[in-house]
Amino acid sequence: MRRTAFAESVLPPIVALGIILVAGDLLILAYGEAPGAVWRTLAEGTWGNAYGIGQVLYKATTLTCTGLAVAIGLRAGLFNIGAESQLAAGGFGAALVGMALPASTPWIFAVAGCVAAAAIAGAGAGAVPGVLRAKFGAHEVIVTIMMNFIVLALLNYIVAARLHVPETLHTPTIQAGALPRLSSAFAAFHGSAANWSLLIVLAIVAGAWWYLFRTRAGFELRAVGLQPGAAEYGGVDLPRTLVRALTVSGALAGLGGINFVLGYKGYYEDGFAGGAGFLGIAVALVGRNHPVGVLVAALFFATLSQGGLAINAMVPKQMVEVLQGVVILAVAASVPEVRRTVRQAAGRRIGKTDPTPPGNAGAATTPGSVG
C-alpha cells in the first residue's frame, strides 16, 4: 500500500513534466527557435548562476506560503481562492508592526512581532469566509473571491489616503524587524532579492507537515476533507474544523508577505502580491497538497517564472504562462489515469504473490456455496 501511495503521488508530476517538455518544444519550434538552445538559456538564467538561484529562491519563498494555504484548505475539502488578499493582508500587518516598533527593539523580538502580525492579519482574512461557511453555508469559493476585492481595495485606500510616502503607493520603511538578504552572507547572491525569510518558510513547511500528519487537529481536518459526514459521526466538530482550516490557511498565506516586506523592500507596497496568491492554487495542485510537494512545486514554478525573463530575447516570456497552464492541465489529466494504472499493477502483483489458499480454492466456484 505504501508503495502504491508513493507511486500515485510521484508519478503524476513526472508525467506532467514530460508533457510540458513536449508542449514547450512545440511552442519553441513555432517561434522558429531551437528547443535545446532555449531550454539551455532557461537553465543558465535560473540555476546556472548565483543571481538566478537567488531570484528563484525569492519567488519560491512566497509561492510556498500561498501554495500551503491552498493545500490546507483543499485537505479540508475547501477551495481557498483568497490567498492573494490574505498574502497582502499579512504583508500589511508586518509593515504596520515594523513601522510602529522603535528602531532600538531587539532584532529577534522585532522579527517575531512582525511575523506574528503577518500570520494574524492573514488569519483574520481567512477566518471571515470560514465563519460564513460554517454558520450560514456560504460557499467559500464565492466568499474568498469577494474577499479579494474587499481586502485589496481596503488596503489600497488605507495606504493611498493615510500611510503612503508622497508620490508613491507604498508605506514608509519599517524601523525594526528587517531581514538581511542572502548576499549579506554570500557575496555571490549580490543583486538578488533572496533573503533569510527563506529559513522561516522552511520552518513553516515543517510545521505544516507536523500539523497535518502528527496532530489531532490535522487528523480531523483531513478526515473532514475525505468524508465530512463520517468525520462528524465520529465526533469531529464540523463547523469548528471548517473555520479552523480557513483560518490556518489564511495565516499561511499571510506569512508569505514577510518575504517582500521584511526581506526585500522594507515596506508594504500596493499590488506587491503580483498574482502569487492565485499561482499558489497551481502550486498546491501540482504539489498534491503535501507540504513537501508544495515546496518542490514552488521551486518549479519559480524556475519557470524567472526563466521566462531569461528567454525573453528568444521567445516571448508569455510562453512560460502557457506552460504553467499546461502543467496544471497535465497534472489534472494524469492523476486519475496514473492512479488507475498503478492500482491495476498493484492488484496483479498481489494476485501473483498471494494466491488463494488451497483449502479455499473451490469455495467460490462450488454451486450453491454463496448465500
ChimeraX attribute file (.defattr): number of C-alpha atoms within 10 A of each C-alpha:
attribute: neighborCount
match mode: 1-to-1
recipient: residues
	/A:1	8
	/A:2	7
	/A:3	10
	/A:4	13
	/A:5	12
	/A:6	10
	/A:7	15
	/A:8	21
	/A:9	20
	/A:10	15
	/A:11	17
	/A:12	24
	/A:13	24
	/A:14	14
	/A:15	17
	/A:16	22
	/A:17	16
	/A:18	14
	/A:19	19
	/A:20	21
	/A:21	15
	/A:22	13
	/A:23	16
	/A:24	20
	/A:25	17
	/A:26	13
	/A:27	17
	/A:28	21
	/A:29	13
	/A:30	11
	/A:31	12
	/A:32	11
	/A:33	14
	/A:34	13
	/A:35	18
	/A:36	11
	/A:37	13
	/A:38	21
	/A:39	17
	/A:40	12
	/A:41	18
	/A:42	22
	/A:43	19
	/A:44	16
	/A:45	23
	/A:46	25
	/A:47	17
	/A:48	13
	/A:49	13
	/A:50	19
	/A:51	20
	/A:52	24
	/A:53	20
	/A:54	24
	/A:55	25
	/A:56	27
	/A:57	23
	/A:58	25
	/A:59	22
	/A:60	29
	/A:61	29
	/A:62	28
	/A:63	31
	/A:64	32
	/A:65	36
	/A:66	36
	/A:67	36
	/A:68	35
	/A:69	39
	/A:70	32
	/A:71	28
	/A:72	31
	/A:73	27
	/A:74	24
	/A:75	21
	/A:76	24
	/A:77	19
	/A:78	22
	/A:79	20
	/A:80	29
	/A:81	24
	/A:82	33
	/A:83	37
	/A:84	31
	/A:85	32
	/A:86	37
	/A:87	36
	/A:88	33
	/A:89	33
	/A:90	34
	/A:91	33
	/A:92	28
	/A:93	27
	/A:94	34
	/A:95	32
	/A:96	21
	/A:97	22
	/A:98	29
	/A:99	19
	/A:100	11
	/A:101	18
	/A:102	14
	/A:103	14
	/A:104	9
	/A:105	14
	/A:106	12
	/A:107	14
	/A:108	10
	/A:109	13
	/A:110	22
	/A:111	21
	/A:112	13
	/A:113	19
	/A:114	29
	/A:115	27
	/A:116	19
	/A:117	26
	/A:118	34
	/A:119	30
	/A:120	23
	/A:121	25
	/A:122	34
	/A:123	27
	/A:124	21
	/A:125	29
	/A:126	32
	/A:127	22
	/A:128	18
	/A:129	28
	/A:130	31
	/A:131	20
	/A:132	17
	/A:133	20
	/A:134	17
	/A:135	13
	/A:136	9
	/A:137	12
	/A:138	14
	/A:139	15
	/A:140	25
	/A:141	16
	/A:142	14
	/A:143	18
	/A:144	25
	/A:145	17
	/A:146	15
	/A:147	23
	/A:148	20
	/A:149	13
	/A:150	13
	/A:151	18
	/A:152	19
	/A:153	13
	/A:154	13
	/A:155	19
	/A:156	19
	/A:157	15
	/A:158	13
	/A:159	20
	/A:160	18
	/A:161	10
	/A:162	10
	/A:163	16
	/A:164	19
	/A:165	13
	/A:166	10
	/A:167	7
	/A:168	12
	/A:169	18
	/A:170	20
	/A:171	23
	/A:172	20
	/A:173	18
	/A:174	23
	/A:175	19
	/A:176	26
	/A:177	30
	/A:178	24
	/A:179	19
	/A:180	16
	/A:181	23
	/A:182	21
	/A:183	19
	/A:184	12
	/A:185	10
	/A:186	10
	/A:187	10
	/A:188	14
	/A:189	21
	/A:190	16
	/A:191	15
	/A:192	20
	/A:193	22
	/A:194	28
	/A:195	24
	/A:196	20
	/A:197	27
	/A:198	22
	/A:199	11
	/A:200	15
	/A:201	22
	/A:202	16
	/A:203	12
	/A:204	18
	/A:205	21
	/A:206	12
	/A:207	13
	/A:208	21
	/A:209	17
	/A:210	13
	/A:211	16
	/A:212	19
	/A:213	13
	/A:214	12
	/A:215	12
	/A:216	11
	/A:217	16
	/A:218	21
	/A:219	17
	/A:220	24
	/A:221	29
	/A:222	23
	/A:223	22
	/A:224	23
	/A:225	19
	/A:226	15
	/A:227	12
	/A:228	19
	/A:229	13
	/A:230	12
	/A:231	19
	/A:232	15
	/A:233	10
	/A:234	11
	/A:235	9
	/A:236	19
	/A:237	14
	/A:238	19
	/A:239	17
	/A:240	14
	/A:241	21
	/A:242	26
	/A:243	21
	/A:244	21
	/A:245	30
	/A:246	33
	/A:247	27
	/A:248	23
	/A:249	33
	/A:250	39
	/A:251	31
	/A:252	33
	/A:253	39
	/A:254	39
	/A:255	35
	/A:256	37
	/A:257	33
	/A:258	36
	/A:259	26
	/A:260	26
	/A:261	28
	/A:262	29
	/A:263	23
	/A:264	20
	/A:265	16
	/A:266	24
	/A:267	25
	/A:268	31
	/A:269	23
	/A:270	21
	/A:271	15
	/A:272	17
	/A:273	20
	/A:274	11
	/A:275	14
	/A:276	23
	/A:277	30
	/A:278	20
	/A:279	19
	/A:280	29
	/A:281	26
	/A:282	26
	/A:283	34
	/A:284	29
	/A:285	22
	/A:286	28
	/A:287	26
	/A:288	23
	/A:289	22
	/A:290	22
	/A:291	26
	/A:292	18
	/A:293	22
	/A:294	30
	/A:295	23
	/A:296	17
	/A:297	25
	/A:298	31
	/A:299	21
	/A:300	17
	/A:301	25
	/A:302	25
	/A:303	24
	/A:304	22
	/A:305	21
	/A:306	23
	/A:307	25
	/A:308	23
	/A:309	17
	/A:310	20
	/A:311	22
	/A:312	16
	/A:313	10
	/A:314	16
	/A:315	20
	/A:316	14
	/A:317	18
	/A:318	13
	/A:319	16
	/A:320	22
	/A:321	15
	/A:322	14
	/A:323	19
	/A:324	20
	/A:325	12
	/A:326	18
	/A:327	25
	/A:328	19
	/A:329	16
	/A:330	21
	/A:331	24
	/A:332	16
	/A:333	14
	/A:334	19
	/A:335	20
	/A:336	13
	/A:337	12
	/A:338	19
	/A:339	18
	/A:340	13
	/A:341	13
	/A:342	18
	/A:343	16
	/A:344	12
	/A:345	13
	/A:346	15
	/A:347	11
	/A:348	12
	/A:349	11
	/A:350	11
	/A:351	11
	/A:352	10
	/A:353	8
	/A:354	9
	/A:355	9
	/A:356	11
	/A:357	8
	/A:358	8
	/A:359	7
	/A:360	9
	/A:361	11
	/A:362	12
	/A:363	12
	/A:364	10
	/A:365	10
	/A:366	9
	/A:367	8
	/A:368	8
	/A:369	9
	/A:370	8
	/A:371	3
